[in-house]
Every structure is written in structure tokens, then in C-alpha cells.
Amino acid sequence: MLPNRLLNSIVYTLIISSLSFGLIFGLYMFAYSGFMAIALVTIGIIGFYALITYLVFAVPLQVWLRRRPRKFSLNNFLIYIAVAFLAVFLFWTVDYPPNALTVFRSLNYYIMSIVAGLIYWFWDSIFLRKLTH
């Protein structure tokens, strides 16, 4: 069982990372769509999908990495990005099974993976700092 402070830190990291990811890509979609107001709905939709993805992939990794906590660790950053690449690839494979390998030709794949890893690593390090002080 996880200590209460650690569990709170994980929940805060999960929620704020999902909101940040949704906001970044939702605003990107808003600008990409020619500033159509309906595109702002994507902030919530993308945030929800990010919540599920982070819950499945990042939270178990976060618990494992917290056995030896290091704030703003480059190794942790690279691990988060590697897992994000895997998660985005798996979701792409589910959505487009016959074209699964085309994801590697998409710039969005690399941007989404790196940004997803960066966001979660950043917020994890922020809440880890508060947990250790």
C-alpha cells in the first residue's frame, strides 16, 4: 500500500499532466482549425484520453521510478519518453491496424510522444520536490 502523501502526489501529477496535455494539444487543434470555437472541445477530449493513457502507462512507471526518487532526472525523462513512444504506437496500432508502421513517418507521433513524456516528467518532478521537502 502506498503512503497517503505519495498517493496524493501521484493523483495530482496524473490530473495536472492530463489537463496540461489536453490544453496544449487542444489549443494546437484550435489554431490548426482556423480558430473555430468548436475546436476548443478537443481540450476536454484530448485531456480525457491523456488521463487514461497516463493512468495505464505513466502511473505504474512513476511508482516504480519513485523507489529511488530523483528530481528532474535526465534518466527518468528519457524513460518517460520511451514509454510515451510505446504508448502512442500502441494506440495508433489499435486505431489503424493495417497502417501501424506508418506512424513512424508522422511528425505528430514524435511530437506527441516527446511532449507527453516531458509533461508527465515535469509535473512528477514538481510534486516529488514538494513530497521530499
Chimera marker file (.cmm) of the C-alpha trace (Angstrom):
<marker_set name="trace">
<marker id="1" x="0.000" y="0.000" z="0.000" r="1" g="1" b="0" radius="0.5"/>
<marker id="2" x="1.263" y="3.454" z="-0.891" r="1" g="1" b="0" radius="0.5"/>
<marker id="3" x="1.644" y="6.141" z="1.776" r="1" g="1" b="0" radius="0.5"/>
<marker id="4" x="-1.051" y="8.814" z="1.666" r="1" g="1" b="0" radius="0.5"/>
<marker id="5" x="1.315" y="11.657" z="0.684" r="1" g="1" b="0" radius="0.5"/>
<marker id="6" x="2.741" y="9.592" z="-2.168" r="1" g="1" b="0" radius="0.5"/>
<marker id="7" x="-0.728" y="8.656" z="-3.397" r="1" g="1" b="0" radius="0.5"/>
<marker id="8" x="-1.801" y="12.318" z="-3.354" r="1" g="1" b="0" radius="0.5"/>
<marker id="9" x="1.322" y="13.261" z="-5.282" r="1" g="1" b="0" radius="0.5"/>
<marker id="10" x="0.587" y="10.609" z="-7.919" r="1" g="1" b="0" radius="0.5"/>
<marker id="11" x="-3.030" y="11.752" z="-8.282" r="1" g="1" b="0" radius="0.5"/>
<marker id="12" x="-2.004" y="15.409" z="-8.609" r="1" g="1" b="0" radius="0.5"/>
<marker id="13" x="0.622" y="14.516" z="-11.200" r="1" g="1" b="0" radius="0.5"/>
<marker id="14" x="-1.906" y="12.464" z="-13.167" r="1" g="1" b="0" radius="0.5"/>
<marker id="15" x="-4.609" y="15.133" z="-13.193" r="1" g="1" b="0" radius="0.5"/>
<marker id="16" x="-2.396" y="18.137" z="-13.905" r="1" g="1" b="0" radius="0.5"/>
<marker id="17" x="-0.433" y="16.269" z="-16.590" r="1" g="1" b="0" radius="0.5"/>
<marker id="18" x="-3.673" y="15.260" z="-18.334" r="1" g="1" b="0" radius="0.5"/>
<marker id="19" x="-5.016" y="18.805" z="-18.196" r="1" g="1" b="0" radius="0.5"/>
<marker id="20" x="-1.712" y="20.206" z="-19.473" r="1" g="1" b="0" radius="0.5"/>
<marker id="21" x="-1.564" y="17.736" z="-22.363" r="1" g="1" b="0" radius="0.5"/>
<marker id="22" x="-5.207" y="18.437" z="-23.245" r="1" g="1" b="0" radius="0.5"/>
<marker id="23" x="-4.643" y="22.178" z="-23.116" r="1" g="1" b="0" radius="0.5"/>
<marker id="24" x="-1.500" y="22.120" z="-25.258" r="1" g="1" b="0" radius="0.5"/>
<marker id="25" x="-2.918" y="19.902" z="-27.993" r="1" g="1" b="0" radius="0.5"/>
<marker id="26" x="-6.422" y="21.358" z="-27.721" r="1" g="1" b="0" radius="0.5"/>
<marker id="27" x="-5.091" y="24.853" z="-28.346" r="1" g="1" b="0" radius="0.5"/>
<marker id="28" x="-2.983" y="23.479" z="-31.189" r="1" g="1" b="0" radius="0.5"/>
<marker id="29" x="-6.133" y="21.982" z="-32.740" r="1" g="1" b="0" radius="0.5"/>
<marker id="30" x="-7.945" y="25.290" z="-32.175" r="1" g="1" b="0" radius="0.5"/>
<marker id="31" x="-5.260" y="27.165" z="-34.120" r="1" g="1" b="0" radius="0.5"/>
<marker id="32" x="-4.990" y="24.398" z="-36.738" r="1" g="1" b="0" radius="0.5"/>
<marker id="33" x="-8.749" y="24.519" z="-37.390" r="1" g="1" b="0" radius="0.5"/>
<marker id="34" x="-8.673" y="28.225" z="-38.162" r="1" g="1" b="0" radius="0.5"/>
<marker id="35" x="-9.766" y="29.291" z="-34.671" r="1" g="1" b="0" radius="0.5"/>
<marker id="36" x="-13.178" y="27.654" z="-34.859" r="1" g="1" b="0" radius="0.5"/>
<marker id="37" x="-14.714" y="27.764" z="-31.373" r="1" g="1" b="0" radius="0.5"/>
<marker id="38" x="-15.984" y="24.184" z="-31.618" r="1" g="1" b="0" radius="0.5"/>
<marker id="39" x="-12.368" y="23.007" z="-31.768" r="1" g="1" b="0" radius="0.5"/>
<marker id="40" x="-11.962" y="24.068" z="-28.126" r="1" g="1" b="0" radius="0.5"/>
<marker id="41" x="-14.000" y="20.981" z="-27.203" r="1" g="1" b="0" radius="0.5"/>
<marker id="42" x="-10.937" y="18.953" z="-28.123" r="1" g="1" b="0" radius="0.5"/>
<marker id="43" x="-9.204" y="20.260" z="-24.976" r="1" g="1" b="0" radius="0.5"/>
<marker id="44" x="-11.517" y="18.130" z="-22.833" r="1" g="1" b="0" radius="0.5"/>
<marker id="45" x="-11.493" y="15.165" z="-25.185" r="1" g="1" b="0" radius="0.5"/>
<marker id="46" x="-7.709" y="15.067" z="-25.510" r="1" g="1" b="0" radius="0.5"/>
<marker id="47" x="-7.354" y="15.601" z="-21.758" r="1" g="1" b="0" radius="0.5"/>
<marker id="48" x="-9.626" y="12.609" z="-21.097" r="1" g="1" b="0" radius="0.5"/>
<marker id="49" x="-7.653" y="10.361" z="-23.437" r="1" g="1" b="0" radius="0.5"/>
<marker id="50" x="-4.428" y="11.598" z="-21.857" r="1" g="1" b="0" radius="0.5"/>
<marker id="51" x="-5.815" y="10.746" z="-18.412" r="1" g="1" b="0" radius="0.5"/>
<marker id="52" x="-6.497" y="7.162" z="-19.463" r="1" g="1" b="0" radius="0.5"/>
<marker id="53" x="-3.158" y="6.784" z="-21.217" r="1" g="1" b="0" radius="0.5"/>
<marker id="54" x="-1.206" y="8.265" z="-18.325" r="1" g="1" b="0" radius="0.5"/>
<marker id="55" x="-3.140" y="6.062" z="-15.891" r="1" g="1" b="0" radius="0.5"/>
<marker id="56" x="-2.284" y="2.897" z="-17.820" r="1" g="1" b="0" radius="0.5"/>
<marker id="57" x="1.318" y="3.667" z="-18.765" r="1" g="1" b="0" radius="0.5"/>
<marker id="58" x="2.783" y="6.509" z="-16.693" r="1" g="1" b="0" radius="0.5"/>
<marker id="59" x="1.416" y="5.875" z="-13.201" r="1" g="1" b="0" radius="0.5"/>
<marker id="60" x="2.885" y="2.354" z="-12.856" r="1" g="1" b="0" radius="0.5"/>
<marker id="61" x="6.169" y="3.684" z="-14.227" r="1" g="1" b="0" radius="0.5"/>
<marker id="62" x="6.028" y="6.606" z="-11.808" r="1" g="1" b="0" radius="0.5"/>
<marker id="63" x="5.516" y="4.277" z="-8.828" r="1" g="1" b="0" radius="0.5"/>
<marker id="64" x="8.435" y="2.134" z="-9.999" r="1" g="1" b="0" radius="0.5"/>
<marker id="65" x="10.716" y="5.153" z="-10.529" r="1" g="1" b="0" radius="0.5"/>
<marker id="66" x="9.815" y="6.577" z="-7.136" r="1" g="1" b="0" radius="0.5"/>
<marker id="67" x="11.565" y="3.702" z="-5.383" r="1" g="1" b="0" radius="0.5"/>
<marker id="68" x="14.686" y="5.814" z="-5.845" r="1" g="1" b="0" radius="0.5"/>
<marker id="69" x="13.304" y="9.348" z="-6.256" r="1" g="1" b="0" radius="0.5"/>
<marker id="70" x="15.364" y="11.842" z="-8.244" r="1" g="1" b="0" radius="0.5"/>
<marker id="71" x="14.041" y="15.285" z="-9.077" r="1" g="1" b="0" radius="0.5"/>
<marker id="72" x="14.392" y="16.409" z="-12.699" r="1" g="1" b="0" radius="0.5"/>
<marker id="73" x="16.469" y="13.340" z="-13.549" r="1" g="1" b="0" radius="0.5"/>
<marker id="74" x="17.527" y="13.075" z="-17.192" r="1" g="1" b="0" radius="0.5"/>
<marker id="75" x="17.330" y="9.273" z="-16.962" r="1" g="1" b="0" radius="0.5"/>
<marker id="76" x="13.723" y="9.449" z="-15.755" r="1" g="1" b="0" radius="0.5"/>
<marker id="77" x="12.953" y="11.910" z="-18.548" r="1" g="1" b="0" radius="0.5"/>
<marker id="78" x="14.300" y="9.529" z="-21.184" r="1" g="1" b="0" radius="0.5"/>
<marker id="79" x="12.399" y="6.611" z="-19.638" r="1" g="1" b="0" radius="0.5"/>
<marker id="80" x="9.140" y="8.585" z="-19.684" r="1" g="1" b="0" radius="0.5"/>
<marker id="81" x="9.712" y="9.498" z="-23.340" r="1" g="1" b="0" radius="0.5"/>
<marker id="82" x="10.498" y="5.886" z="-24.300" r="1" g="1" b="0" radius="0.5"/>
<marker id="83" x="7.291" y="4.687" z="-22.638" r="1" g="1" b="0" radius="0.5"/>
<marker id="84" x="5.365" y="7.518" z="-24.313" r="1" g="1" b="0" radius="0.5"/>
<marker id="85" x="6.661" y="6.387" z="-27.712" r="1" g="1" b="0" radius="0.5"/>
<marker id="86" x="5.433" y="2.880" z="-26.927" r="1" g="1" b="0" radius="0.5"/>
<marker id="87" x="2.031" y="4.094" z="-25.688" r="1" g="1" b="0" radius="0.5"/>
<marker id="88" x="1.396" y="6.305" z="-28.724" r="1" g="1" b="0" radius="0.5"/>
<marker id="89" x="2.462" y="3.477" z="-31.037" r="1" g="1" b="0" radius="0.5"/>
<marker id="90" x="0.100" y="1.017" z="-29.335" r="1" g="1" b="0" radius="0.5"/>
<marker id="91" x="-2.826" y="3.429" z="-29.556" r="1" g="1" b="0" radius="0.5"/>
<marker id="92" x="-2.014" y="4.127" z="-33.208" r="1" g="1" b="0" radius="0.5"/>
<marker id="93" x="-1.929" y="0.367" z="-33.864" r="1" g="1" b="0" radius="0.5"/>
<marker id="94" x="-5.368" y="-0.043" z="-32.287" r="1" g="1" b="0" radius="0.5"/>
<marker id="95" x="-6.811" y="2.832" z="-34.342" r="1" g="1" b="0" radius="0.5"/>
<marker id="96" x="-5.126" y="1.979" z="-37.658" r="1" g="1" b="0" radius="0.5"/>
<marker id="97" x="-4.124" y="-1.728" z="-37.617" r="1" g="1" b="0" radius="0.5"/>
<marker id="98" x="-3.277" y="-2.149" z="-41.313" r="1" g="1" b="0" radius="0.5"/>
<marker id="99" x="-1.203" y="1.046" z="-41.330" r="1" g="1" b="0" radius="0.5"/>
<marker id="100" x="0.519" y="0.640" z="-37.966" r="1" g="1" b="0" radius="0.5"/>
<marker id="101" x="4.041" y="1.212" z="-39.241" r="1" g="1" b="0" radius="0.5"/>
<marker id="102" x="3.110" y="4.459" z="-40.994" r="1" g="1" b="0" radius="0.5"/>
<marker id="103" x="3.127" y="6.130" z="-37.589" r="1" g="1" b="0" radius="0.5"/>
<marker id="104" x="6.910" y="6.378" z="-37.801" r="1" g="1" b="0" radius="0.5"/>
<marker id="105" x="6.570" y="8.703" z="-40.806" r="1" g="1" b="0" radius="0.5"/>
<marker id="106" x="4.279" y="11.063" z="-38.917" r="1" g="1" b="0" radius="0.5"/>
<marker id="107" x="5.806" y="14.108" z="-37.252" r="1" g="1" b="0" radius="0.5"/>
<marker id="108" x="2.810" y="14.176" z="-34.895" r="1" g="1" b="0" radius="0.5"/>
<marker id="109" x="3.898" y="10.812" z="-33.470" r="1" g="1" b="0" radius="0.5"/>
<marker id="110" x="7.228" y="12.220" z="-32.371" r="1" g="1" b="0" radius="0.5"/>
<marker id="111" x="5.780" y="15.495" z="-31.124" r="1" g="1" b="0" radius="0.5"/>
<marker id="112" x="3.006" y="13.810" z="-29.131" r="1" g="1" b="0" radius="0.5"/>
<marker id="113" x="5.369" y="11.266" z="-27.596" r="1" g="1" b="0" radius="0.5"/>
<marker id="114" x="8.018" y="13.762" z="-26.557" r="1" g="1" b="0" radius="0.5"/>
<marker id="115" x="5.501" y="16.278" z="-25.227" r="1" g="1" b="0" radius="0.5"/>
<marker id="116" x="3.608" y="13.565" z="-23.303" r="1" g="1" b="0" radius="0.5"/>
<marker id="117" x="6.815" y="12.354" z="-21.671" r="1" g="1" b="0" radius="0.5"/>
<marker id="118" x="8.017" y="15.895" z="-20.973" r="1" g="1" b="0" radius="0.5"/>
<marker id="119" x="4.752" y="16.968" z="-19.349" r="1" g="1" b="0" radius="0.5"/>
<marker id="120" x="4.500" y="13.949" z="-17.061" r="1" g="1" b="0" radius="0.5"/>
<marker id="121" x="8.185" y="14.084" z="-16.123" r="1" g="1" b="0" radius="0.5"/>
<marker id="122" x="7.931" y="17.809" z="-15.337" r="1" g="1" b="0" radius="0.5"/>
<marker id="123" x="4.866" y="17.507" z="-13.096" r="1" g="1" b="0" radius="0.5"/>
<marker id="124" x="6.208" y="14.358" z="-11.454" r="1" g="1" b="0" radius="0.5"/>
<marker id="125" x="9.408" y="16.222" z="-10.581" r="1" g="1" b="0" radius="0.5"/>
<marker id="126" x="7.469" y="19.226" z="-9.241" r="1" g="1" b="0" radius="0.5"/>
<marker id="127" x="5.295" y="17.096" z="-6.960" r="1" g="1" b="0" radius="0.5"/>
<marker id="128" x="8.275" y="14.959" z="-5.981" r="1" g="1" b="0" radius="0.5"/>
<marker id="129" x="10.036" y="18.130" z="-4.832" r="1" g="1" b="0" radius="0.5"/>
<marker id="130" x="7.063" y="19.036" z="-2.656" r="1" g="1" b="0" radius="0.5"/>
<marker id="131" x="6.954" y="15.483" z="-1.305" r="1" g="1" b="0" radius="0.5"/>
<marker id="132" x="10.616" y="15.454" z="-0.281" r="1" g="1" b="0" radius="0.5"/>
<marker id="133" x="10.648" y="18.941" z="1.295" r="1" g="1" b="0" radius="0.5"/>
<link id1="1" id2="2" r="1" g="1" b="0" radius="0.2"/>
<link id1="2" id2="3" r="1" g="1" b="0" radius="0.2"/>
<link id1="3" id2="4" r="1" g="1" b="0" radius="0.2"/>
<link id1="4" id2="5" r="1" g="1" b="0" radius="0.2"/>
<link id1="5" id2="6" r="1" g="1" b="0" radius="0.2"/>
<link id1="6" id2="7" r="1" g="1" b="0" radius="0.2"/>
<link id1="7" id2="8" r="1" g="1" b="0" radius="0.2"/>
<link id1="8" id2="9" r="1" g="1" b="0" radius="0.2"/>
<link id1="9" id2="10" r="1" g="1" b="0" radius="0.2"/>
<link id1="10" id2="11" r="1" g="1" b="0" radius="0.2"/>
<link id1="11" id2="12" r="1" g="1" b="0" radius="0.2"/>
<link id1="12" id2="13" r="1" g="1" b="0" radius="0.2"/>
<link id1="13" id2="14" r="1" g="1" b="0" radius="0.2"/>
<link id1="14" id2="15" r="1" g="1" b="0" radius="0.2"/>
<link id1="15" id2="16" r="1" g="1" b="0" radius="0.2"/>
<link id1="16" id2="17" r="1" g="1" b="0" radius="0.2"/>
<link id1="17" id2="18" r="1" g="1" b="0" radius="0.2"/>
<link id1="18" id2="19" r="1" g="1" b="0" radius="0.2"/>
<link id1="19" id2="20" r="1" g="1" b="0" radius="0.2"/>
<link id1="20" id2="21" r="1" g="1" b="0" radius="0.2"/>
<link id1="21" id2="22" r="1" g="1" b="0" radius="0.2"/>
<link id1="22" id2="23" r="1" g="1" b="0" radius="0.2"/>
<link id1="23" id2="24" r="1" g="1" b="0" radius="0.2"/>
<link id1="24" id2="25" r="1" g="1" b="0" radius="0.2"/>
<link id1="25" id2="26" r="1" g="1" b="0" radius="0.2"/>
<link id1="26" id2="27" r="1" g="1" b="0" radius="0.2"/>
<link id1="27" id2="28" r="1" g="1" b="0" radius="0.2"/>
<link id1="28" id2="29" r="1" g="1" b="0" radius="0.2"/>
<link id1="29" id2="30" r="1" g="1" b="0" radius="0.2"/>
<link id1="30" id2="31" r="1" g="1" b="0" radius="0.2"/>
<link id1="31" id2="32" r="1" g="1" b="0" radius="0.2"/>
<link id1="32" id2="33" r="1" g="1" b="0" radius="0.2"/>
<link id1="33" id2="34" r="1" g="1" b="0" radius="0.2"/>
<link id1="34" id2="35" r="1" g="1" b="0" radius="0.2"/>
<link id1="35" id2="36" r="1" g="1" b="0" radius="0.2"/>
<link id1="36" id2="37" r="1" g="1" b="0" radius="0.2"/>
<link id1="37" id2="38" r="1" g="1" b="0" radius="0.2"/>
<link id1="38" id2="39" r="1" g="1" b="0" radius="0.2"/>
<link id1="39" id2="40" r="1" g="1" b="0" radius="0.2"/>
<link id1="40" id2="41" r="1" g="1" b="0" radius="0.2"/>
<link id1="41" id2="42" r="1" g="1" b="0" radius="0.2"/>
<link id1="42" id2="43" r="1" g="1" b="0" radius="0.2"/>
<link id1="43" id2="44" r="1" g="1" b="0" radius="0.2"/>
<link id1="44" id2="45" r="1" g="1" b="0" radius="0.2"/>
<link id1="45" id2="46" r="1" g="1" b="0" radius="0.2"/>
<link id1="46" id2="47" r="1" g="1" b="0" radius="0.2"/>
<link id1="47" id2="48" r="1" g="1" b="0" radius="0.2"/>
<link id1="48" id2="49" r="1" g="1" b="0" radius="0.2"/>
<link id1="49" id2="50" r="1" g="1" b="0" radius="0.2"/>
<link id1="50" id2="51" r="1" g="1" b="0" radius="0.2"/>
<link id1="51" id2="52" r="1" g="1" b="0" radius="0.2"/>
<link id1="52" id2="53" r="1" g="1" b="0" radius="0.2"/>
<link id1="53" id2="54" r="1" g="1" b="0" radius="0.2"/>
<link id1="54" id2="55" r="1" g="1" b="0" radius="0.2"/>
<link id1="55" id2="56" r="1" g="1" b="0" radius="0.2"/>
<link id1="56" id2="57" r="1" g="1" b="0" radius="0.2"/>
<link id1="57" id2="58" r="1" g="1" b="0" radius="0.2"/>
<link id1="58" id2="59" r="1" g="1" b="0" radius="0.2"/>
<link id1="59" id2="60" r="1" g="1" b="0" radius="0.2"/>
<link id1="60" id2="61" r="1" g="1" b="0" radius="0.2"/>
<link id1="61" id2="62" r="1" g="1" b="0" radius="0.2"/>
<link id1="62" id2="63" r="1" g="1" b="0" radius="0.2"/>
<link id1="63" id2="64" r="1" g="1" b="0" radius="0.2"/>
<link id1="64" id2="65" r="1" g="1" b="0" radius="0.2"/>
<link id1="65" id2="66" r="1" g="1" b="0" radius="0.2"/>
<link id1="66" id2="67" r="1" g="1" b="0" radius="0.2"/>
<link id1="67" id2="68" r="1" g="1" b="0" radius="0.2"/>
<link id1="68" id2="69" r="1" g="1" b="0" radius="0.2"/>
<link id1="69" id2="70" r="1" g="1" b="0" radius="0.2"/>
<link id1="70" id2="71" r="1" g="1" b="0" radius="0.2"/>
<link id1="71" id2="72" r="1" g="1" b="0" radius="0.2"/>
<link id1="72" id2="73" r="1" g="1" b="0" radius="0.2"/>
<link id1="73" id2="74" r="1" g="1" b="0" radius="0.2"/>
<link id1="74" id2="75" r="1" g="1" b="0" radius="0.2"/>
<link id1="75" id2="76" r="1" g="1" b="0" radius="0.2"/>
<link id1="76" id2="77" r="1" g="1" b="0" radius="0.2"/>
<link id1="77" id2="78" r="1" g="1" b="0" radius="0.2"/>
<link id1="78" id2="79" r="1" g="1" b="0" radius="0.2"/>
<link id1="79" id2="80" r="1" g="1" b="0" radius="0.2"/>
<link id1="80" id2="81" r="1" g="1" b="0" radius="0.2"/>
<link id1="81" id2="82" r="1" g="1" b="0" radius="0.2"/>
<link id1="82" id2="83" r="1" g="1" b="0" radius="0.2"/>
<link id1="83" id2="84" r="1" g="1" b="0" radius="0.2"/>
<link id1="84" id2="85" r="1" g="1" b="0" radius="0.2"/>
<link id1="85" id2="86" r="1" g="1" b="0" radius="0.2"/>
<link id1="86" id2="87" r="1" g="1" b="0" radius="0.2"/>
<link id1="87" id2="88" r="1" g="1" b="0" radius="0.2"/>
<link id1="88" id2="89" r="1" g="1" b="0" radius="0.2"/>
<link id1="89" id2="90" r="1" g="1" b="0" radius="0.2"/>
<link id1="90" id2="91" r="1" g="1" b="0" radius="0.2"/>
<link id1="91" id2="92" r="1" g="1" b="0" radius="0.2"/>
<link id1="92" id2="93" r="1" g="1" b="0" radius="0.2"/>
<link id1="93" id2="94" r="1" g="1" b="0" radius="0.2"/>
<link id1="94" id2="95" r="1" g="1" b="0" radius="0.2"/>
<link id1="95" id2="96" r="1" g="1" b="0" radius="0.2"/>
<link id1="96" id2="97" r="1" g="1" b="0" radius="0.2"/>
<link id1="97" id2="98" r="1" g="1" b="0" radius="0.2"/>
<link id1="98" id2="99" r="1" g="1" b="0" radius="0.2"/>
<link id1="99" id2="100" r="1" g="1" b="0" radius="0.2"/>
<link id1="100" id2="101" r="1" g="1" b="0" radius="0.2"/>
<link id1="101" id2="102" r="1" g="1" b="0" radius="0.2"/>
<link id1="102" id2="103" r="1" g="1" b="0" radius="0.2"/>
<link id1="103" id2="104" r="1" g="1" b="0" radius="0.2"/>
<link id1="104" id2="105" r="1" g="1" b="0" radius="0.2"/>
<link id1="105" id2="106" r="1" g="1" b="0" radius="0.2"/>
<link id1="106" id2="107" r="1" g="1" b="0" radius="0.2"/>
<link id1="107" id2="108" r="1" g="1" b="0" radius="0.2"/>
<link id1="108" id2="109" r="1" g="1" b="0" radius="0.2"/>
<link id1="109" id2="110" r="1" g="1" b="0" radius="0.2"/>
<link id1="110" id2="111" r="1" g="1" b="0" radius="0.2"/>
<link id1="111" id2="112" r="1" g="1" b="0" radius="0.2"/>
<link id1="112" id2="113" r="1" g="1" b="0" radius="0.2"/>
<link id1="113" id2="114" r="1" g="1" b="0" radius="0.2"/>
<link id1="114" id2="115" r="1" g="1" b="0" radius="0.2"/>
<link id1="115" id2="116" r="1" g="1" b="0" radius="0.2"/>
<link id1="116" id2="117" r="1" g="1" b="0" radius="0.2"/>
<link id1="117" id2="118" r="1" g="1" b="0" radius="0.2"/>
<link id1="118" id2="119" r="1" g="1" b="0" radius="0.2"/>
<link id1="119" id2="120" r="1" g="1" b="0" radius="0.2"/>
<link id1="120" id2="121" r="1" g="1" b="0" radius="0.2"/>
<link id1="121" id2="122" r="1" g="1" b="0" radius="0.2"/>
<link id1="122" id2="123" r="1" g="1" b="0" radius="0.2"/>
<link id1="123" id2="124" r="1" g="1" b="0" radius="0.2"/>
<link id1="124" id2="125" r="1" g="1" b="0" radius="0.2"/>
<link id1="125" id2="126" r="1" g="1" b="0" radius="0.2"/>
<link id1="126" id2="127" r="1" g="1" b="0" radius="0.2"/>
<link id1="127" id2="128" r="1" g="1" b="0" radius="0.2"/>
<link id1="128" id2="129" r="1" g="1" b="0" radius="0.2"/>
<link id1="129" id2="130" r="1" g="1" b="0" radius="0.2"/>
<link id1="130" id2="131" r="1" g="1" b="0" radius="0.2"/>
<link id1="131" id2="132" r="1" g="1" b="0" radius="0.2"/>
<link id1="132" id2="133" r="1" g="1" b="0" radius="0.2"/>
</marker_set>
